[in-house]
Amino acid sequence: MLHAASPTPGFCLSSSSNLNCRSYSTKALVRARFSVCCSVGESKNGATKVEYTPWLVVGLGNPGRKYHGTRHNVGFEVIDSISKAEGIRMNTIQSKALIGIGSIGDVPILLAKPQTYMNFSGESVGPLAAYYQVPLRHILLVYDEMKLPNGVLRLQPKGGHGYHNGLKNVMGHLDGSPNFPRLSIGIGNPPGNMDVKAFLLQKFSSVEREQIDASLEQGVEAVKTLVLNGFSNQVYRFNLGQKYKYHKV
C-alpha cells in the first residue's frame, strides 16, 4: 500500500544496534530534517549524541510497467536493490516521487524514484532535497550511461550532465549546480544506426541482463561504501576495478 506524506508531528524509526540507542526523526515538517542520534558514551552531563547527515539517493527512470527492465530504468533498479538489501519499504509518495526512509549502518537515507518521467526528475529531487535539508554533497543520483560499457559502474563526486536529459533537469532544480555525487551504470551504445530513444526504451538481451544483474549487486555495495565512508580510497579502487572488469589478462 502506498501512502502520501502528510504533515504530522514527526516520526521515528529504529532498529537494533551495537550502540546504546539509534533513531532518527523529523520534527518540523516544514523544512524538515532527519538525523541519526546515538549514545556513544556517558559523561557527567549525560550521553554524548552523534548526528549523521542524511543521504538522498535518487534513481532515475520512467514510471509504469511498460518501462520496467528497460535500459533507461536501471537507476530505478538500483534503488529497488538497495531497498531490498537494507529492508527499506518504498511505500510513500512525496514530491512526485516514490520514497522510502531507512538507514545504512547508522546513517539515515532517503531512497527516491521520481514518478515524473525521466526528463522532469528535478521536479522531485529539488523539493525533496529542500524539504529534508540534504546538502548537495549528500545527494546521490543513479542513472544509465551510454558512454560506459554495459554493466560497468562509475562513482563520481560531481560532474556535468553529459547530455543526459534526466540529469540535466535535476541540475536545473539544484540551482544549476553539478556538485553532487552520481553513480552511473553503463548500458553501452546503440548498435549501427539504431535510434537512441528506441535503444534506451529497449530491454536488455539475456547476456546483457546477466551483466546488469551483477552490476546491481555491485552498485548496492558501492552506495553502502560511499554512505559509510565518503569518497575514500575504496571508491577509487572500485572505479578502477569497474574500468577493467571485462579486460582479460
GUFI-254531 format. One record per residue (C-alpha): x, y negated, z; residue in three letters. Coordinates in steps of 0.5 Angstrom, whole numbers, plus 2048, in hexadecimal, padded with zeros to 3 digits. Each point is the difference from the previous one (the first is absolute). Example, Ala and Ser with C-alpha at 12.3 -4.5 7.8 and 13.67 -1.06 7.14 Angstrom:
@u 819	v 809	w 810	lumdren ALA .
@u 802	v 7F9	w 7FE	lumdren SER .
//
This chain:
@u 800	v 800	w 800	lumdren MET .
@u 802	v 7F9	w 7FE	lumdren LEU .
@u 800	v 7FA	w 805	lumdren HIS .
@u 800	v 7F9	w 7FF	lumdren ALA .
@u 805	v 7FC	w 804	lumdren ALA .
@u 7FC	v 7FB	w 804	lumdren SER .
@u 801	v 7FB	w 806	lumdren PRO .
@u 801	v 804	w 806	lumdren THR .
@u 803	v 7FE	w 807	lumdren PRO .
@u 806	v 805	w 7FE	lumdren GLY .
@u 802	v 807	w 7FF	lumdren PHE .
@u 806	v 804	w 803	lumdren CYS .
@u 803	v 807	w 7FD	lumdren LEU .
@u 805	v 804	w 804	lumdren SER .
@u 803	v 807	w 800	lumdren SER .
@u 805	v 804	w 804	lumdren SER .
@u 807	v 7FD	w 800	lumdren SER .
@u 806	v 802	w 804	lumdren ASN .
@u 800	v 7F9	w 802	lumdren LEU .
@u 7FB	v 7FE	w 806	lumdren ASN .
@u 7FB	v 7FD	w 7FC	lumdren CYS .
@u 7FE	v 7FE	w 7F9	lumdren ARG .
@u 7FB	v 7FC	w 7FD	lumdren SER .
@u 7FE	v 7FA	w 7FB	lumdren TYR .
@u 7FA	v 7FC	w 7FF	lumdren SER .
@u 7FD	v 7FA	w 7FD	lumdren THR .
@u 7FE	v 7FA	w 805	lumdren LYS .
@u 7FE	v 7FA	w 7FC	lumdren ALA .
@u 7FC	v 803	w 7FA	lumdren LEU .
@u 801	v 7F9	w 7FC	lumdren VAL .
@u 808	v 800	w 7FE	lumdren ARG .
@u 800	v 807	w 804	lumdren ALA .
@u 807	v 803	w 802	lumdren ARG .
@u 801	v 807	w 802	lumdren PHE .
@u 806	v 803	w 803	lumdren SER .
@u 803	v 806	w 804	lumdren VAL .
@u 802	v 7FE	w 807	lumdren CYS .
@u 804	v 806	w 804	lumdren CYS .
@u 802	v 800	w 807	lumdren SER .
@u 808	v 801	w 800	lumdren VAL .
@u 802	v 7FF	w 807	lumdren GLY .
@u 7FE	v 7FE	w 807	lumdren GLU .
@u 802	v 7F9	w 803	lumdren SER .
@u 7FE	v 7FC	w 806	lumdren LYS .
@u 7FB	v 7FD	w 7FB	lumdren ASN .
@u 7FE	v 806	w 7FD	lumdren GLY .
@u 800	v 804	w 7FA	lumdren ALA .
@u 804	v 7FC	w 7FA	lumdren THR .
@u 7FC	v 800	w 7FA	lumdren LYS .
@u 803	v 801	w 7F9	lumdren VAL .
@u 7FC	v 7FD	w 7FA	lumdren GLU .
@u 801	v 803	w 7F9	lumdren TYR .
@u 7FE	v 7FC	w 7FA	lumdren THR .
@u 7FB	v 804	w 7FC	lumdren PRO .
@u 800	v 802	w 7F8	lumdren TRP .
@u 7FB	v 7FF	w 7FB	lumdren LEU .
@u 801	v 806	w 7FB	lumdren VAL .
@u 7FC	v 7FF	w 7FA	lumdren VAL .
@u 800	v 805	w 7FA	lumdren GLY .
@u 7FE	v 7FD	w 7F9	lumdren LEU .
@u 7FB	v 804	w 7FC	lumdren GLY .
@u 7F9	v 800	w 7FD	lumdren ASN .
@u 7F9	v 802	w 804	lumdren PRO .
@u 7FC	v 805	w 7FD	lumdren GLY .
@u 800	v 808	w 7FF	lumdren ARG .
@u 802	v 7FF	w 7F8	lumdren LYS .
@u 807	v 7FD	w 802	lumdren TYR .
@u 801	v 805	w 805	lumdren HIS .
@u 807	v 803	w 7FE	lumdren GLY .
@u 802	v 7FB	w 7FB	lumdren THR .
@u 807	v 7FD	w 7FF	lumdren ARG .
@u 7FD	v 7F9	w 802	lumdren HIS .
@u 7FE	v 803	w 807	lumdren ASN .
@u 806	v 803	w 803	lumdren VAL .
@u 800	v 7FA	w 805	lumdren GLY .
@u 7F9	v 803	w 803	lumdren PHE .
@u 803	v 807	w 800	lumdren GLU .
@u 806	v 7FE	w 805	lumdren VAL .
@u 7FB	v 7FC	w 804	lumdren ILE .
@u 7FC	v 807	w 801	lumdren ASP .
@u 806	v 804	w 801	lumdren SER .
@u 802	v 7FB	w 806	lumdren ILE .
@u 7F9	v 800	w 802	lumdren SER .
@u 800	v 808	w 801	lumdren LYS .
@u 807	v 801	w 802	lumdren ALA .
@u 7FF	v 7FB	w 806	lumdren GLU .
@u 7F9	v 801	w 801	lumdren GLY .
@u 7FD	v 7F9	w 7FF	lumdren ILE .
@u 7F9	v 800	w 7FE	lumdren ARG .
@u 7FE	v 7FC	w 7FA	lumdren MET .
@u 7F9	v 7FE	w 801	lumdren ASN .
@u 7FF	v 7F9	w 801	lumdren THR .
@u 7FF	v 7FA	w 7FA	lumdren ILE .
@u 803	v 7FA	w 802	lumdren GLN .
@u 802	v 7FA	w 7FB	lumdren SER .
@u 7FE	v 804	w 7FA	lumdren LYS .
@u 805	v 806	w 802	lumdren ALA .
@u 7FF	v 807	w 803	lumdren LEU .
@u 804	v 800	w 806	lumdren ILE .
@u 803	v 804	w 806	lumdren GLY .
@u 803	v 7FE	w 806	lumdren ILE .
@u 805	v 804	w 804	lumdren GLY .
@u 808	v 801	w 801	lumdren SER .
@u 806	v 803	w 7FE	lumdren ILE .
@u 804	v 801	w 806	lumdren GLY .
@u 7FF	v 7FA	w 805	lumdren ASP .
@u 7FF	v 7FB	w 7FA	lumdren VAL .
@u 7F9	v 7FE	w 7FE	lumdren PRO .
@u 7FE	v 801	w 7F9	lumdren ILE .
@u 7FA	v 7FE	w 7FC	lumdren LEU .
@u 7FF	v 804	w 7F9	lumdren LEU .
@u 7FC	v 7FD	w 7FB	lumdren ALA .
@u 7FD	v 802	w 7F9	lumdren LYS .
@u 7FD	v 7FA	w 7FC	lumdren PRO .
@u 7FA	v 801	w 7FD	lumdren GLN .
@u 800	v 7FA	w 7FC	lumdren THR .
@u 803	v 804	w 7FA	lumdren TYR .
@u 808	v 7FF	w 7FE	lumdren MET .
@u 800	v 7F9	w 7FD	lumdren ASN .
@u 7FD	v 7FD	w 806	lumdren PHE .
@u 803	v 804	w 806	lumdren SER .
@u 803	v 7F9	w 803	lumdren GLY .
@u 7F8	v 7FE	w 802	lumdren GLU .
@u 801	v 806	w 805	lumdren SER .
@u 807	v 7FF	w 802	lumdren VAL .
@u 801	v 7F9	w 801	lumdren GLY .
@u 7FA	v 800	w 805	lumdren PRO .
@u 802	v 806	w 804	lumdren LEU .
@u 807	v 7FD	w 801	lumdren ALA .
@u 7FD	v 7FA	w 802	lumdren ALA .
@u 7FB	v 803	w 805	lumdren TYR .
@u 805	v 804	w 803	lumdren TYR .
@u 805	v 7FB	w 800	lumdren GLN .
@u 805	v 805	w 7FD	lumdren VAL .
@u 807	v 7FD	w 7FE	lumdren PRO .
@u 802	v 800	w 7F8	lumdren LEU .
@u 806	v 805	w 802	lumdren ARG .
@u 7FB	v 805	w 803	lumdren HIS .
@u 7FB	v 800	w 7FA	lumdren ILE .
@u 802	v 807	w 7FC	lumdren LEU .
@u 7FD	v 800	w 7F9	lumdren LEU .
@u 800	v 807	w 7FD	lumdren VAL .
@u 7FF	v 801	w 7F8	lumdren TYR .
@u 801	v 803	w 7FA	lumdren ASP .
@u 806	v 7FE	w 7FC	lumdren GLU .
@u 801	v 802	w 7F9	lumdren MET .
@u 808	v 7FE	w 800	lumdren LYS .
@u 801	v 806	w 804	lumdren LEU .
@u 800	v 807	w 7FE	lumdren PRO .
@u 7FA	v 804	w 802	lumdren ASN .
@u 800	v 802	w 808	lumdren GLY .
@u 806	v 7FB	w 801	lumdren VAL .
@u 7FF	v 7FB	w 806	lumdren LEU .
@u 804	v 7FA	w 802	lumdren ARG .
@u 7FF	v 7FC	w 806	lumdren LEU .
@u 802	v 7F8	w 800	lumdren GLN .
@u 800	v 7FB	w 805	lumdren PRO .
@u 7FD	v 7FB	w 7FB	lumdren LYS .
@u 800	v 7FE	w 7F8	lumdren GLY .
@u 7FC	v 7FE	w 7FA	lumdren GLY .
@u 7F9	v 802	w 7FD	lumdren HIS .
@u 803	v 804	w 7FA	lumdren GLY .
@u 7FA	v 7FE	w 7FC	lumdren TYR .
@u 7FC	v 805	w 805	lumdren HIS .
@u 7F9	v 7FC	w 800	lumdren ASN .
@u 7FE	v 803	w 807	lumdren GLY .
@u 807	v 7FE	w 803	lumdren LEU .
@u 800	v 7F9	w 7FC	lumdren LYS .
@u 7F9	v 7FF	w 803	lumdren ASN .
@u 802	v 802	w 807	lumdren VAL .
@u 806	v 7FB	w 800	lumdren MET .
@u 7FB	v 7FA	w 7FE	lumdren GLY .
@u 7FC	v 802	w 806	lumdren HIS .
@u 806	v 7FF	w 804	lumdren LEU .
@u 802	v 7F9	w 7FE	lumdren ASP .
@u 804	v 803	w 7FA	lumdren GLY .
@u 805	v 803	w 805	lumdren SER .
@u 804	v 806	w 7FD	lumdren PRO .
@u 803	v 801	w 807	lumdren ASN .
@u 7FC	v 806	w 802	lumdren PHE .
@u 802	v 808	w 800	lumdren PRO .
@u 7FE	v 804	w 7FB	lumdren ARG .
@u 800	v 808	w 7FE	lumdren LEU .
@u 800	v 801	w 7F9	lumdren SER .
@u 7FE	v 807	w 7FD	lumdren ILE .
@u 803	v 802	w 7F9	lumdren GLY .
@u 7FB	v 802	w 7FB	lumdren ILE .
@u 804	v 800	w 7FA	lumdren GLY .
@u 7FF	v 7FC	w 7F9	lumdren ASN .
@u 7FA	v 801	w 7FB	lumdren PRO .
@u 802	v 805	w 7FB	lumdren PRO .
@u 801	v 7FE	w 7F9	lumdren GLY .
@u 7FB	v 7FA	w 7FE	lumdren ASN .
@u 7FB	v 802	w 806	lumdren MET .
@u 7FC	v 7FA	w 802	lumdren ASP .
@u 803	v 7FE	w 807	lumdren VAL .
@u 7F9	v 800	w 803	lumdren LYS .
@u 7FE	v 807	w 7FE	lumdren ALA .
@u 806	v 802	w 803	lumdren PHE .
@u 7FF	v 7FD	w 806	lumdren LEU .
@u 7F9	v 803	w 801	lumdren LEU .
@u 802	v 807	w 7FE	lumdren GLN .
@u 801	v 806	w 804	lumdren LYS .
@u 807	v 803	w 801	lumdren PHE .
@u 802	v 806	w 7FD	lumdren SER .
@u 801	v 806	w 804	lumdren SER .
@u 807	v 7FF	w 800	lumdren VAL .
@u 800	v 7F9	w 802	lumdren GLU .
@u 7FB	v 802	w 805	lumdren ARG .
@u 805	v 804	w 804	lumdren GLU .
@u 805	v 7FB	w 800	lumdren GLN .
@u 7FB	v 7FA	w 802	lumdren ILE .
@u 7FD	v 805	w 806	lumdren ASP .
@u 807	v 801	w 802	lumdren ALA .
@u 801	v 7F8	w 800	lumdren SER .
@u 7FA	v 7FF	w 804	lumdren LEU .
@u 804	v 804	w 806	lumdren GLU .
@u 806	v 7FC	w 7FF	lumdren GLN .
@u 7FC	v 7FA	w 800	lumdren GLY .
@u 7FD	v 801	w 806	lumdren VAL .
@u 807	v 801	w 804	lumdren GLU .
@u 802	v 7FA	w 7FC	lumdren ALA .
@u 7FB	v 7FC	w 803	lumdren VAL .
@u 801	v 803	w 807	lumdren LYS .
@u 807	v 7FF	w 800	lumdren THR .
@u 7FF	v 7F8	w 7FE	lumdren LEU .
@u 7FB	v 7FF	w 805	lumdren VAL .
@u 804	v 803	w 806	lumdren LEU .
@u 807	v 7FE	w 7FE	lumdren ASN .
@u 7FF	v 7FA	w 7FA	lumdren GLY .
@u 805	v 7FF	w 7FA	lumdren PHE .
@u 805	v 805	w 803	lumdren SER .
@u 806	v 804	w 7FD	lumdren ASN .
@u 7FB	v 805	w 800	lumdren GLN .
@u 7FC	v 7FC	w 7FB	lumdren VAL .
@u 806	v 7FF	w 7FC	lumdren TYR .
@u 801	v 808	w 800	lumdren ARG .
@u 7F9	v 801	w 7FE	lumdren PHE .
@u 800	v 7FC	w 7FA	lumdren ASN .
@u 807	v 803	w 7FE	lumdren LEU .
@u 7FD	v 807	w 800	lumdren GLY .
@u 7FA	v 7FE	w 7FC	lumdren GLN .
@u 804	v 7FD	w 7FB	lumdren LYS .
@u 804	v 806	w 7FF	lumdren TYR .
@u 7FA	v 805	w 802	lumdren LYS .
@u 800	v 803	w 7F9	lumdren TYR .
@u 807	v 800	w 7FE	lumdren HIS .
@u 803	v 807	w 7FF	lumdren LYS .
@u 807	v 800	w 802	lumdren VAL .
//
